[in-house]
Amino acid sequence: MTVHGESIVFIGMPGAGKSTIGVLLAKELAREFVDTDLLIQVDAGKTLQDIVYESDYRHLRQLEEATILTLNCDRHVIATGGSVIYSDTAMQHLKSLGQVVFLDLPLADVETRVENFSTRGIASPEGQNLADIYAERQPLYQRHANITIDCRGKTPAQIVSEVIYEEGGQYADKDA
């Protein structure tokens, strides 16, 4: 069954590849790409880490929710910030736009990819390390996902192909 008029929304931990896979998938499907972290930074005129430094992680999460709620995307590929799953309101809005795809990556791989943990702008309470954040968020990602892609040991191209052909080829309508 081909899905028309739906966006593809990526959720997952920092370093899972939401933006990288999102750009590649958007190119493959000839769709526009939206990175909500970038939208937040442009609107605020500062980096995510500066937002956390100047206020706190809760403020960043509020900005994230507000940014998500302004999205009106049809047939886009959307990469979200890793903390979007804390807002049920934001997640309901994203689900109204299309399928939510969880890019699932083991903690060891996330730790390898996120070398700049203290300066990356991760919306989490002070004192939490990456393992704490991972343990807290995994059940939320799983709860909100329509589709889960196990990214362990896969190249970006393999993940893109899996997303395109997941659920019986629902995104294979790239030429439609």
N, C-alpha and C positions, 0 to 999 in steps of 0.2 A: 504494500500500500504506500503510495507516495504522499508525502505531507506537503501541502502548498500553503504559503503564507505564514510559516512558523520560523521563528528564530531558533538558534542553537545556543544554549547558555552553558558556559563552563564554570564549574565550582571545583575547589580543591585547595590543598595546602599551598603556601608560598613555595615556589620552586617546582610545582607539579607540572608546569608547562602550559598553563591556561592561555597566556598571551602568545607563546610560540606556536602552539597547536592551533589557536584561534586564527592567527594570521595565515597560516598554511591552509587551513580548512576554508577560510573565506576566499582565498585565491582559487582553490580547487573548485569551489561551488559557485564562483562568481557572485559573491555576496559582500556586503559591506561589513567591516570589522569595527567593533566598539570595545574599548578597554575602559572599564569603569574607574579603575585606579587613576588612569590618565585624565579622565573627565573631572574627578575630584581635585587633582592637582591643578588643572587649568582653571577651574572655578575658584579655588582657594588662592591661586597664585603662589603656591609653595608646595614643597614635596610632602609626601605622606609622613615622613619622619619629622619634618618641621612642625606639622600639625600636632603630632604626638608630643613633641618637645614643648610646644607653646601652650597646649591645653592638656589633654590626656587621651588615652585610647578610646574612652567612651565618646569623646567629641568626634574622633575619626569615624567611629561606627555610626554616629548620627549623620554625619556628612555622607557616608556611604549609603545609608538608607534613603536619604533625601535625593541623592543622585540617581539611585536605582528607580525611585518612584517617578522621576521625570522622563524615563525612557519610554519611547513609543516607537519600537523597532519592528518592522515587518521583514522577515527573511534576512536577518542579520546574524552574524556570529558575534557573541558577546562573551568577553572574558571578565570575570568579576574578581574583586578582592577576596582574599581567603576568609575574611571574617563576615562575609555577607550572610552566612547561614545563621548568625545570631539574631537576625531580624526576620520573624515570620512574615511580617508585612512585605518586606522587600522580596522574600522568596515567593510569596503568593503572586506578586506582580511579575516576577521573572517567569514563573510557571504559566502565567497568562500570555506571555510572549512566545513560548515555545517549550521545547524539551530541555530539561536540565541534565547535563552530563557531568558526572563526577569523575575527574581524573585522579584515580587512586594510585598512590605511590607509597611504597614502604618507608617507614621513618628513616632508615639508614640512607636511602636515596635522597630524601628531603634534606637530611643533615649535610650530605655531600654537596648538594646544589645550593643551599642557603648558607653561603660563607659569611655574608654580611648581616647576620641576624640582628645585631644591636643597632644597625643604621638603615634597615630595610623598610621601616615604617609599618611594622606588624602591629595590628590593633589588639594588644593583649596587656593584662595587668603587669605591673612591674614585678620582677621576681620570677615570672614564668619562663621556663626554657622551652626550646623547640619540642622536646619530648612531652612536656606538660600540655602544650598547645595542641599537639597532634592527638594525644589521648582524649582531650576535651572535644575536639572538633570532629573526629572520625565518625562518631554516631550521628552527628548533625548532618554531615555530608551525605551519609547513607540514607538518612531519613528524608532528605529533600530531593534526592536524585531520582530522575526517571530512568536513567541509564547509568551504569557504572562501568568504566573502562579500567581494567587492570593494566597499568602502564609499566609494570616491572619488566626491565630488560628489553623494552621496545624502543625503536627509533621514532622520532616525530612523524615520519612518513607512514610507518606502520600504524600509529595511533590514529592519524587522519583517515587512513583507509578503514580502520575498524569503526570509527565514528560514522563514516559515510555508509557503510554496509551493515551497521547495527540495526537490529529490529527488522530484518528482512529487506534491507535496502531502502529504507524510508527517505534517506537523503541522497539517493542515487539519481535524483531528478535534476542534476546540475545543468543539464541542457534544456530543461523544460521552460 
